[in-house]
């Protein structure tokens, strides 16, 4: 099955199979200029599975050279929320390290999670996962 989209549309590729839930792999690449196609199994970008909020957090963190106060200001969130977002981003990328060495202050409280859902900075699904970890 071939799906064709207009060149100016920007769609994110799904990372999980809608049928079985397993991870999807890139198996086809195409050139929109000349129509050339390559088939195979290609390594995916580890950042491509990030949602727009996580990408924005990463961009702001990198642009501020790791200054969480700058992240806090740019995103318009509290310092604990900026830390929480960074911790969540690291966890999502598999870079959180050993949970035993994590500082207690980086774990969100129930109230922080609910406040983020209320402000729209955290999806209900992400909140549900975080709240399950707190129990």
N, C-alpha and C positions, 0 to 999 in steps of 0.2 A: 504494500500500500504506500503510495506517495502522497505526501501532503505538501502543498505549495502555499507559501505565504508571500505577501508583498514585502519588498526589500526594506521598507521603512518601519515595519512592525518589529518590536523587540519583545519576544516571548522567552520566558525562562524555561529551560528544559527541566522536566521533572527528575527527581533523583531516585524516587522509589517506584516500583512497578505497580500500576493501578490494579492488576489482577492478583498477584501473590504477595506484594509488599516488599519483595527482595530489592536490592540495590540495582538500578539500571546502569548499563555500561554504554559508552559511546562506541558505536560500531560503523557509523557512516559519516563522512565529511563531504561537503560539497562546496564548490566555488560558484558563487552567484554571478560572476562575470562571464565565465566561459562554459559553465555547466559540467566541468570535470568533477567526478565523484571518486572517493576513496572508501573502500570497505575494509574492515578489520576490527580489532579490539584495541581501542586507544585509551591511554591513561586519562582520567578526568581531572579537572581542576578542583582541589580541595575547598576552594572558596566559593565555587559555583553553587553549592547547595545552601549557602547562607541566604536568609531572607533579607528583604530590603532594610529592615531595622538593624540587623546584625552587620550588614555591609556598611551602613552609615556609621555605626559605632566604630568599626574597624578603620574606616577612612579618617574619621575625626581623631581617633587614637594615634594613628600614624602621622597625620598632619601636625598634631600637637607634640609629636616626639615623645609620646607616653605620659604626658602631663594630664593627670586625671582632673585637675582643677579646670583645665582648658576644655576637656571633654564635658565636664559638668556644665560649664558656661555655654558651650556651643549647642549642646543637646537640650539645654533648659531643664535639667534634672538636678536632683540633690547629689551631693558627693557619694552617699551610700548607694544611690541608684546607679550612678556612673560605675562604681566598683562592681555592683551586681551585674550590670550589663557586660562589663569586661570579663568577669568570672564566667558568665553564661557563654560568652563568645569563645573563651578558651576551652570550656567543656565541650562545646559543639565541635570545635576543631580537634578535639582529643589532646589538647595541650595543657590540661589542668593539673597534671602531675598526680602525685599520691594524695588522696583525699585526707589522709591522716596529717599531712603537713599543711593543709589549708588553714588559714587563720579563721577563727570562729566568726569574725566580723564580716567575712565575705559571704557567709550563708545568709540568705534573706530571711526575714521574719515573716510570719503569716500576714501581718499588717502591711509590710512593704510590698509583698506580692499582690495583695488585694488593691493597694493604692496604685500600683503600676497598671493593673487591669482597668481600674476606673479612669486613669489618665490616658489609656489607649497605647501605652508604651510596651505592653506585654499582652500577648494573645491569651484568650481563655485556655486554649490547649496547653500552651507553655506554662501557664499558671498552675494548671491542674497537675502537671508533671512535677513542678517545684513543690507544690503543697504535699504531694504524695511522698516526696523525699523527706519532708520535714516531719512527717508522722512516724 
